Amino acid sequence: MSPPETLPARWQGKTITLAHGAGGRAMRELITELVRPVFENPLLAPLEDQARIDPAVLDGGQLAFTTDSYVVSPLAFAGGDIGRLAVCGTVNDLAVGGARPLYLSCGLILEEGLPLETLFEVLRSMRRAADEASVSIVTGDTKVVGRGSGDQVFINTAGIGAIPPGRATGPAQVRAGDRLVVNGTLGDHGIAVLAARNELALQIPVESDSAPLNGLVEAMFAAAPQLRWLRDATRGGLATIANEFAQEGGFGLLLDELALPVRDPVRGACEILGLDPLYLANEGKLAAIVPAAQCEALLAAMRAHPLGREACAVGEVREASPGRVAVRSRFGGERILDLLLGEQLPRIC
Amino acid sequence: MKFIDEFRDPGHARALVRDIGATLERLGATAERPVQIMEVCGGHTHAIFRYALKDLLPASLEFVHGPGCPVCVLPMGRVDDCIAIARQPGVIFTTFGDAMRVPGSAMSLLQARAEGADVRMVYSPLDALAIARANPGREVVFFGLGFETTMPSTALTVLEAERQGVANFSLFCNHITITPTLRALLDTPDLNIDGFIGPGHVAMVIGSEPFDFIARDYGRPVVVSGFEPNDILQSLWMILRQLERGEAAVESQYARLVRPGGNPAALEAIARVFEAREFFEWRGLGSIDASGVRMREAYARFDAERRFAMPNLAVTDPAECQCGEVLKGLIKPSQCRVFGGRCRPETPLGALMVSSEGACAAYYQYARPDAEAAA
């Protein structure tokens, strides 16, 4: 049975009330008639308090388990919405650990007054992203908070996946001379959300890069089995991930300014607002450290995948300056690329 | 990208660096006795560090980082005033983003917002006026700060508020003006600066002529410069060429934007709304005569200083700060006794550590030696 395309007539024009979170009939109807049909899958169907999973799905691998909460304003933006983020983000947190994502949970915190049309669209978006990632949403929870106590929809998803035997990524594997690669342009998501807030008198033709990366990661492991370390470059952007790598791994990273891929509209917006694209959020980008000898094979495999067409090497691991990330400028000088103190604030002039 | 990449071309940069090096040699400059050039504007400081220009240039040339970062030089007492206004019932306090983190004596605007004040970040003062129109029952205050670069847009917003008859909009005016401060700096006996990179965006508004006194009265070359790396390199070369010829004149490298007489429409708006204050306090430098502006009597109804009660107290800078010596080129940021220790970007003691365009913050962020990173 395929998920419903439109909100059932009896729900149209209605909004979430406190009754939908009270555990009674209203809540049961919401879950059985609205949520379950959208997420439809055999593990969810019995609507028990837990999903029951056969450990054989791990196929001899290690269990990977992660959780993340999603809040974004506005709920929808060019290229995605909170539902898509909530699935892709958790899928990606599993994938960059080398895991094959299997099942997700979905905890919804809804604000009283939320139109059911909006909820339905968020759920459908979650389902589409789950289908793209070949995962199922198998258990969940719904709470309703009074008007003003939330911001329309907050979502928590947890996910489990299986790490196939033999895959071991982490700082211990990294060597000086290894390359740092990314799968495409930086900062698209951050600028797309900024543009969607309508606070800027700027038209910026950029879509969020929100996407599940597990397919790409599989292709990467196939091409470069000795992949050293992967992370997805979400909040804080590539600059933050690079600093995490360097600090947790105790090595230095040197990035090449001219190699860093940034779309022109993102560059333009950053020039005007005084932002640095290296600190902008991404939702479909990963950074990976790979032995230099496997770098070309890895890039070729990434570029053959739809989510890695613009993959490129952007830097190198070095022994010098352990714990520190530097950028080699287009002129050959070096500057430190530090962690941000807090959120990036536009400059005055 | 058009109008950006041309000014960041590595080939042009290398040619300029060669010419700069040759001129420095002819001048007899050495690492021990370098030519010292002050870039007045924080935007230049930021670009110098961001593009690591220092690494390209010989040690016989030193940058001295000037006082032109309006966020840095804002005194703590004025931030306290902002917070006092923002906390009054019914007030929506609007500000540029990077002013939100500037510490007052007790807290920043970011912290005041966390504690319940309605503080909103805007990208233009006109956005603040729009908020005022949308919230007729609230008092909307815009935190105006910056040099002549941002003054015209604030002045035009006040004129627009008058034209539209918006009664619930007012301006907390902290605009400052650079030339009296440069004069005060040039009057310091131990000053160690051979030439100036002039502030391009200020000059776009006021023109290059207001800087004539630096060349005429103090015998130092000034080149008004753009903000791209090759703009700065070209300006350095132009200054060195003047030094080599024994000249001191005001030249403009930023001819694509700057006219000798400035922008008449912008200057007219400024003159209509603002007048000079007798003095204004600068963080790190102290009180400087005629270095700030306030609103004219005719616009008193839009003046937050007259409409709101505020403490209006001066807060002295910590005694251990050496911002003044850094600004005069006597020491480098890292030679300050509190740099990187008690004075860091997350807990700035001195003015120059406050904003990312402050010399010490830029130095800390982009170029601190390895040992300090580990500390």
Interface residues (C-beta under 8 A of the other chain):
Chain A: E199 L200 A201 D264 R267 G268 E271 L273 G274 S321 G323 R324 S329 R330 F331 G332 G333 E334 R335 I336 D338 L341 G342 L345 P346 R347 I348 C349
Chain B: M1 I4 R8 P10 A13 R14 G43 F49 R50 Y51 A52 L53 K54 D55 L56 P70 V71 F96 G97 D98 A99 M100 R101 L110 M121 V122 Y123 S124 D127 L145 G146 F147 T149 T150 H201 P229 P345 E346 S356 E357 Q365 Y366 A367 R368 D370 A373 A374
